[in-house]
Every structure is written in C-alpha cells, then in structure tokens.
Amino acid sequence: MRFLKVVGLVCVLVSITMAAENKLGIRDVNRVTFESAVHIGSAVLPAGDYVVRHTMEGENHVMVFRNVQTKQEFKTKCTLVQLSKKVEKDQSVYEVNANNERVLQELEFRGDTAKHVFQQ
C-alpha cells in the first residue's frame, strides 16, 4: 500500500512539472538538423545536428543551439507566436539573403502550440 502511495505521488509531481514546463505552449528541449550552414540572428551555424533549448534571460526568450558533434553553443533571441492548433510536424522557414545564404526565420516543433520567430 505504501508503494502505491509513493508511485501516485511521483505521478502527480511529474504531471505538475510537465504542466509548468509547457505553460508557453512549447517544449524546453528539441532537436533540429541543418543540412547546410544557416544564419540565425548574428550567428552562423555550421551544418549538423543540434539540441535546441528554449530559455529565458529576464524577459527575453532565448534559443540555445548546441552542436551535437562539436558541443559548440550558439545563442539568439526569439519571439514566441501562439498558434491556433498544435504543430503536426517539425518545420524550418528560411529566407535567402543577397549572398545566397540561408537565414532562419522560424522554427516549429511537432506538438507545440507556439512557433519561434527570429529577428535579423
């Protein structure tokens, strides 16, 4: 009986933690792969696989891109834009600049109800 109480308490705590983490409509950690170098804010990220963390610095939303292979980190501000429904699949929106380089404009992650928009 005591074991069931402990399991129940753990389930409640996990539920509360998950609800708190998702209050913005996003997961705190995601993954993304860039097939070629991409500009995000003032940084240029090399092609590769990245773990992406959404963090807060005061009132600012900040995305931290950590290259899985090199462990190098890149930070950039983002704006969250609420969506009317959950994102069905991961999506990256790019613009091509005058130098024919890809510039990341938006990131959407499956299951989130907000997208990340980047300013240049």
N, C-alpha and C positions, 0 to 999 in steps of 0.2 A: 504494500500500500504506500509506503514511504517513497519507494522508487517511482511510482506513478505520479505522485505529487511533484517530485523533482522534475520529471520529464515534462509535466504540464507547465511548471514554472518556466522551464527553459523555452518551451514553445511560445509562451506569452512574451518573454523577453525578446526572442528572435523576431516575433511579429512586430513588436513596438520599434525595435531597431530598424527593421526593414521599412516601416512606415515613415520613420523620421528621415531615413536616407533618401526616400523618394518624394519628399514634400515638394520638390521643384518639378516633378514630372520626369526626372532623368535618373539614370544610374550614375553612381560616382565614378565607376571604372568601366572602360570599354576597350576594344581593340580595333585598330584600323591598319590597313596596308596601303602604302603609296607605291605605285608601280614605277614612278619617276620622281625626281626632285619636285618639291612643291613649296611655294611661298605661303606662309601663314603669318599675318601681321608683319613684323620686321624680320622674322626668322626665315631661313631657307632650310627645309628638312630634306635630307637625302632620301632616296627611295629605300623602302624597307618596312618592316613590321613595327608597330608602336602600341604600347599600352598608354591609354589616354585617361587622365584623371581630371575630373571637374573639381576645382577647389574654390574657395572664397578668400580673397585678400581684402579685408574690410568689406566694403560694399561692392567690390569688383568681382565679377565672375572670371576665373582664370582656368584655361585648359593647359595641362602639363602633358606634353608628348614625350614619352621615354622610349628611345630606340631599343628594341629587344636585343639586337646583336651587340651594339656598342655601349649601351647603357647611358648614352648622352641624352640630356633632357633639354627641351625647348618649352618656354612658357609664352603664352599670348592671351590677351583679354578676349572675352567673347560676350555676346549678348544672348540671353535665352528668349526665344519666341515661342509662346504657347501654341499648341496645335489643337485642332478640334477633335482629333482621334489619335490613337496610338500609331506609331510608325510601324509599317509592316515589314520593311527590310532596310538594312543599312544603306545610306546614300551619302555621297560626297558631291557637292556642287562646286565647280571650278569656273574661273574666268581665265582667258589667256591674255597676258599683258603685251605691250609693244615689243618686248624682246622674245616673244613666243614662249614664255614660261607660264606654267600653271600656277594660279593663285587660288587658294582655297577660300571660298565664300561661305559655305555652310556645311555642317555635318549633322546627319540624323542617324540615330541608332535605334534598331528594332526594339519595340516595346516601350520606348519613351513617348511622352506626350508634349515634349518641347524639343526644338532644334537649336543648335549652336550656330550663331551668325558671327562672322569675323570681320573686323574693320581693317582697312589697309592704311 
